[in-house]
Amino acid sequence: MSTHQGIDLTAVPSGTGCVECEETAGWWLHLRRCAQCGHIGCCDSSPGEHASQHAASAGHPYVQSFEPGEDWFWDYPHEQYAEGPRLPDPQSHPISQPAPGPAGRVPADWQQRLHP
């Protein structure tokens, strides 16, 4: 991965939760951060799969995990992990925010609703 192609080192996260899930009172399993614009979307195991939808519609090739303690990047065009620089803080959603989340919106049968 080219250090700056598809990555904006000034783009801060769009929030602490998936943009689209927040708009629809949805929920997510894990969060991903677009390395180009900072959009926070939910992972492909989540019902909405908003991170990959954003990558496809916006043409932004890389995301970084937005989970506490994780710093890996994913390269959507090549469907593989990638190396990347440190992005602007914050590096993850708040530790107090559960996964799945957000608190109060996760259905009791959430495990049956995940995508493989």
Backbone as numpy.savetxt, mean C-alpha at the origin, in Angstrom:
# Nx Ny Nz CAx CAy CAz Cx Cy Cz
16.24 -1.97 -10.61 15.39 -0.79 -10.61 16.28 0.43 -10.61
16.00 1.34 -11.48 16.71 2.61 -11.49 16.32 3.38 -10.23
17.27 3.97 -9.58 17.04 4.59 -8.29 15.89 5.60 -8.30
15.76 6.39 -9.35 14.74 7.43 -9.32 13.67 7.28 -10.39
13.79 6.35 -11.30 12.76 6.17 -12.31 11.54 5.51 -11.66
10.41 6.21 -11.63 9.21 5.68 -11.00 9.18 5.90 -9.50
10.11 6.69 -8.98 10.16 7.00 -7.55 10.34 8.50 -7.38
9.53 9.08 -6.51 9.66 10.50 -6.20 10.03 10.61 -4.73
11.24 11.06 -4.47 11.74 11.13 -3.11 11.14 12.28 -2.30
10.21 13.03 -2.91 9.53 14.10 -2.18 8.07 13.74 -1.89
7.58 12.65 -2.45 6.17 12.28 -2.29 5.92 11.66 -0.91
5.08 12.31 -0.13 4.74 11.80 1.19 3.48 10.94 1.10
3.26 10.04 2.06 2.06 9.19 2.03 0.77 10.02 2.01
-0.21 9.50 1.31 -1.49 10.20 1.18 -2.32 10.16 2.46
-1.95 9.33 3.39 -2.67 9.22 4.66 -2.18 8.00 5.41
-3.00 7.52 6.34 -2.61 6.35 7.13 -3.39 5.10 6.75
-4.31 5.23 5.80 -5.10 4.10 5.35 -5.32 4.14 3.86
-5.88 3.07 3.32 -6.17 2.99 1.88 -7.14 4.10 1.48
-6.73 4.89 0.50 -7.53 6.03 0.05 -8.94 5.59 -0.35
-9.03 4.58 -1.19 -10.33 4.15 -1.71 -11.18 3.47 -0.64
-10.55 2.66 0.21 -11.31 2.01 1.30 -11.85 3.05 2.27
-11.07 4.08 2.55 -11.54 5.14 3.44 -12.75 5.85 2.84
-12.74 6.05 1.52 -13.85 6.73 0.85 -15.14 5.92 0.87
-15.01 4.59 0.95 -16.19 3.72 0.88 -16.47 2.99 2.19
-15.79 3.36 3.27 -15.91 2.70 4.57 -15.55 1.22 4.47
-14.58 0.91 3.62 -14.11 -0.46 3.46 -13.00 -0.79 4.45
-12.38 -1.93 4.25 -11.31 -2.39 5.14 -10.21 -3.04 4.31
-9.06 -3.27 4.93 -7.91 -3.83 4.22 -7.16 -4.81 5.11
-6.36 -5.64 4.47 -5.47 -6.53 5.21 -4.15 -5.82 5.48
-3.44 -5.42 4.42 -2.17 -4.71 4.54 -2.16 -3.53 3.58
-1.27 -2.59 3.85 -1.20 -1.37 3.06 0.09 -1.28 2.26
-0.02 -0.65 1.08 1.11 -0.43 0.19 1.15 1.06 -0.17
2.37 1.57 -0.33 2.59 2.99 -0.63 3.18 3.12 -2.02
2.56 3.91 -2.87 3.09 4.17 -4.20 4.38 4.97 -4.05
5.45 4.47 -4.65 6.76 5.13 -4.53 6.85 6.37 -5.41
5.89 6.56 -6.30 5.94 7.72 -7.19 5.10 8.88 -6.68
3.93 8.59 -6.11 3.07 9.71 -5.69 2.63 9.65 -4.24
2.92 8.55 -3.53 2.56 8.45 -2.12 1.18 7.88 -1.85
0.43 7.54 -2.90 -0.91 6.97 -2.73 -0.83 5.73 -1.84
-1.67 5.68 -0.81 -1.76 4.49 0.03 -2.95 3.67 -0.44
-2.66 2.42 -0.78 -3.69 1.49 -1.24 -3.57 0.17 -0.51
-4.62 -0.62 -0.59 -4.60 -1.92 0.07 -3.97 -2.98 -0.83
-3.44 -4.02 -0.19 -2.72 -5.09 -0.89 -3.66 -5.96 -1.72
-3.08 -6.82 -2.54 -3.88 -7.68 -3.42 -4.64 -8.77 -2.69
-4.31 -9.04 -1.44 -5.10 -9.99 -0.66 -6.36 -9.32 -0.09
-6.37 -8.00 -0.04 -7.51 -7.24 0.46 -8.64 -7.27 -0.56
-9.88 -7.13 -0.10 -11.01 -7.15 -1.05 -10.91 -6.13 -2.18
-10.39 -4.92 -1.90 -10.34 -3.88 -2.92 -9.17 -3.94 -3.87
-8.05 -4.50 -3.46 -6.84 -4.55 -4.28 -6.48 -3.18 -4.86
-6.63 -2.14 -4.06 -6.49 -0.78 -4.58 -5.07 -0.36 -4.93
-4.06 -0.91 -4.28 -2.68 -0.52 -4.62 -2.34 -0.93 -6.05
-2.65 -2.16 -6.42 -2.32 -2.59 -7.78 -3.22 -1.91 -8.82
-4.46 -1.62 -8.45 -5.33 -0.88 -9.38 -4.77 0.52 -9.62
-4.28 1.16 -8.56 -3.67 2.47 -8.72 -2.44 2.39 -9.61
-1.59 1.40 -9.38 -0.37 1.25 -10.17 -0.71 1.09 -11.65
-1.72 0.28 -11.94 -2.11 0.04 -13.34 -2.72 1.29 -13.98
-3.61 1.97 -13.28 -4.28 3.13 -13.88 -3.37 4.35 -13.96
-2.50 4.52 -12.99 -1.61 5.69 -12.98 -0.29 5.43 -13.71
0.03 4.17 -13.97 1.30 3.86 -14.60 2.48 4.00 -13.66
2.23 3.86 -12.37 3.29 3.97 -11.36 3.77 2.56 -11.02
5.03 2.24 -11.32 5.48 0.86 -11.28 5.84 0.27 -9.92
6.13 1.09 -8.91 6.66 0.54 -7.66 5.82 0.93 -6.45
5.70 -0.01 -5.54 5.13 0.27 -4.22 6.12 -0.20 -3.17
5.94 0.36 -1.99 6.69 -0.10 -0.83 5.67 -0.51 0.22
5.99 -1.53 0.99 5.11 -1.90 2.09 4.92 -0.70 3.00
3.71 -0.52 3.49 3.41 0.55 4.44 3.04 -0.05 5.79
3.61 -1.23 6.05 3.40 -1.93 7.31 4.59 -1.69 8.24
4.33 -1.55 9.54 5.43 -1.33 10.49 6.48 -2.44 10.41
7.74 -2.04 10.37 8.85 -2.98 10.34 9.17 -3.56 8.97
8.46 -3.16 7.93 8.72 -3.67 6.58 9.20 -2.52 5.69
10.21 -2.80 4.84 10.70 -1.74 3.95 10.91 -2.23 2.52
10.32 -3.36 2.17 10.52 -3.93 0.83 9.70 -3.18 -0.23
10.22 -3.24 -1.44 9.55 -2.66 -2.62 9.04 -3.79 -3.50
7.98 -3.51 -4.26 7.45 -4.44 -5.25 7.44 -3.74 -6.60
7.91 -4.44 -7.60 7.98 -3.97 -8.99 6.81 -4.61 -9.73
5.74 -3.86 -9.98 4.56 -4.41 -10.64 4.83 -4.89 -12.07
5.51 -4.12 -12.91 5.73 -4.59 -14.28 6.47 -5.92 -14.36
7.42 -6.15 -13.45 8.21 -7.38 -13.49 7.75 -8.41 -12.47
6.72 -8.06 -11.68 6.15 -8.95 -10.66 7.22 -9.59 -9.78
8.04 -8.70 -9.17 9.12 -9.18 -8.30 9.49 -8.12 -7.28
10.15 -8.57 -6.22 10.67 -7.63 -5.23 11.78 -6.81 -5.88
11.99 -5.60 -5.34 13.00 -4.70 -5.89 13.68 -3.94 -4.76
14.80 -3.37 -5.09 15.53 -2.50 -4.17 15.02 -1.08 -4.37
15.06 -0.29 -3.31 14.65 1.10 -3.45 15.23 1.94 -2.33
15.20 3.26 -2.52 15.75 4.18 -1.51 14.77 4.39 -0.36
15.23 5.01 0.68 14.35 5.36 1.78 13.42 6.48 1.30
12.14 6.30 1.51 11.15 7.30 1.13 10.90 8.23 2.32
10.28 9.38 2.07 10.01 10.31 3.17 9.12 9.68 4.25
9.35 10.09 5.49 8.52 9.62 6.60 7.09 10.13 6.45
6.13 9.42 7.04 6.28 8.22 7.84 6.50 6.99 6.98
7.17 5.99 7.56 7.50 4.77 6.84 6.39 3.73 6.89
5.41 3.92 7.76 4.31 2.96 7.89 3.10 3.65 8.50
1.99 2.91 8.48 0.82 3.40 9.21 1.14 3.35 10.70
0.39 4.05 11.53 0.67 4.03 12.97 0.63 2.60 13.53
1.51 2.30 14.43 1.55 0.97 15.05 0.24 0.67 15.75
-0.44 1.68 16.24 -1.71 1.49 16.93 -2.85 1.08 15.99
-2.66 1.24 14.70 -3.67 0.87 13.71 -3.53 -0.62 13.40
-4.56 -1.41 13.65 -4.43 -2.86 13.48 -4.38 -3.29 12.02
-3.91 -4.48 11.81 -3.96 -5.14 10.50 -4.60 -6.50 10.74
-5.72 -6.82 10.13 -6.43 -5.94 9.20 -7.02 -4.72 9.91
-7.38 -3.77 9.11 -7.89 -2.53 9.67 -8.82 -1.83 8.70
-9.33 -0.72 9.08 -9.15 -0.08 10.37 -10.06 -0.68 11.43
-9.74 -0.41 12.67 -10.53 -0.92 13.78 -11.99 -0.52 13.60
-12.87 -1.46 13.85 -14.30 -1.19 13.78 -14.93 -1.45 12.43
-14.14 -1.68 11.38 -14.73 -1.92 10.06 -14.40 -3.30 9.50
-13.61 -4.08 10.20 -13.21 -5.39 9.71 -14.31 -6.39 10.08
-14.89 -7.09 9.09 -15.95 -8.05 9.41 -15.41 -9.26 10.16
-16.28 -9.90 10.91 -15.88 -11.06 11.70 -15.34 -12.19 10.83
-15.85 -12.32 9.62 -15.40 -13.38 8.70 -14.34 -12.90 7.71
-13.51 -11.95 8.13 -12.55 -11.32 7.22 -11.64 -12.31 6.54
-11.25 -13.39 7.21 -10.32 -14.35 6.60 -10.93 -15.04 5.37
-12.24 -15.21 5.37 -12.90 -15.82 4.22 -13.08 -14.85 3.06
-12.88 -13.58 3.31 -13.06 -12.55 2.28 -11.75 -12.14 1.59
-10.64 -12.70 2.04 -9.35 -12.34 1.45 -9.19 -12.99 0.08
-8.45 -12.33 -0.77 -8.11 -12.87 -2.09 -6.84 -13.68 -1.96
-6.76 -14.80 -2.68 -5.56 -15.63 -2.60 -4.34 -14.95 -3.21
